[in-house]
Amino acid sequence: MPRYNHNEHYRNLLLRQIPSHCQNALDIGCGDGGFARLLADRLDGTVTGIDSDCAMIERARTETGNQSIHFIEADFMRYSFDEEQFDFITATASLHHMPFAQALEKITSLLRPGGVLAVLGLFREVSLADTAVSVVAAPVNTFYALTRGWSSSGAPVKPANMSLREIHKTVSIHLPGARLRRLLLWRYLLTWQKP
Ligand SMILES: C[S@@+](CC[C@H](N)C(=O)[O-])C[C@H]1O[C@@H](n2cnc3c(N)ncnc32)[C@H](O)[C@@H]1O
């Protein structure tokens, strides 16, 4: 049984966003590399994971035997990928650590035409709707935590600073046509295909 936390819970949902004919993928804020390894199992091509935390990258490298996965220890916002572009870019619980609009702009330039972005993100709870969903989510969360066992990856965490409405507004400016969906367990799913 896979470990349970709010990010792990949605791994399969993210994996279902992999575009057909995907040659390479980038996971931003890859942490211990767990999701990069799942991606590599499903791709014929290469996977790159980038994280600014040296302990996480060291762990990712130690725990990964797969030669098609490459880990970079760097700040995503500052790192230069030269001319490299990707068919699939993912970010789980990491974009709220960065300036959101600038991160979306950088991702746009790193995606190949037809490439797909899939973000599992956090938002700040501000509305009655947020509270109502949390009330429903709480017992579901307790059930999963008790039956599967709660597990933290140990990666650096930070509270979200943008509400879902603010995220939606920024996304509609930078990624026209993107889909933003609230998920039950304190996450949203953002998907976008570059024209
Ligand atoms: C909450 S953790 C999520 C880790 C992993 N994606 C997961 O699902 O387990 C957020 C990660 O983003 C990384 N991070 C934060 N800011 C970053 C940046 N500017 N560039 C690269 N990684 C960053 C942190 O070091 C941390 O590992």
The ligand as a MOL file (V3000), in Angstrom:
LIG
                    3D

  0  0  0     0  0            999 V3000
M  V30 BEGIN CTAB
M  V30 COUNTS 27 29 0 0 0
M  V30 BEGIN ATOM
M  V30 1 C 6.1780 20.4020 -0.1060 0
M  V30 2 S 7.6600 19.8960 -0.9130 0 CHG=1
M  V30 3 C 7.0210 18.7920 -2.1730 0
M  V30 4 C 8.0540 17.8120 -2.6400 0
M  V30 5 C 7.5740 16.8150 -3.6840 0
M  V30 6 N 7.1080 17.4850 -4.8820 0
M  V30 7 C 6.5140 15.9020 -3.1370 0
M  V30 8 O 5.4190 15.8750 -3.6680 0
M  V30 9 O 6.7910 15.1740 -2.1670 0 CHG=-1
M  V30 10 C 8.1580 21.3280 -1.8670 0
M  V30 11 C 9.5000 21.1440 -2.5300 0
M  V30 12 O 9.7810 22.2610 -3.3780 0
M  V30 13 C 11.1470 22.5590 -3.2390 0
M  V30 14 N 11.3650 23.9520 -3.6820 0
M  V30 15 C 10.9530 25.0870 -3.0710 0
M  V30 16 N 11.3350 26.1750 -3.7570 0
M  V30 17 C 12.0340 25.7260 -4.8310 0
M  V30 18 C 12.6900 26.3680 -5.9200 0
M  V30 19 N 12.7110 27.7050 -6.0330 0
M  V30 20 N 13.2930 25.6010 -6.8520 0
M  V30 21 C 13.2820 24.2440 -6.7300 0
M  V30 22 N 12.6730 23.5780 -5.7230 0
M  V30 23 C 12.0500 24.3060 -4.7860 0
M  V30 24 C 11.4530 22.3120 -1.7710 0
M  V30 25 O 12.8310 22.1450 -1.5310 0
M  V30 26 C 10.6370 21.0560 -1.5160 0
M  V30 27 O 11.3790 19.8780 -1.7240 0
M  V30 END ATOM
M  V30 BEGIN BOND
M  V30 1 1 1 2
M  V30 2 1 2 3
M  V30 3 1 2 10
M  V30 4 1 3 4
M  V30 5 1 4 5
M  V30 6 1 5 6
M  V30 7 1 5 7
M  V30 8 2 7 8
M  V30 9 1 7 9
M  V30 10 1 10 11
M  V30 11 1 11 12
M  V30 12 1 11 26
M  V30 13 1 12 13
M  V30 14 1 13 14
M  V30 15 1 13 24
M  V30 16 1 14 15
M  V30 17 1 14 23
M  V30 18 2 15 16
M  V30 19 1 16 17
M  V30 20 1 17 18
M  V30 21 2 17 23
M  V30 22 1 18 19
M  V30 23 2 18 20
M  V30 24 1 20 21
M  V30 25 2 21 22
M  V30 26 1 22 23
M  V30 27 1 24 25
M  V30 28 1 24 26
M  V30 29 1 26 27
M  V30 END BOND
M  V30 END CTAB
M  END
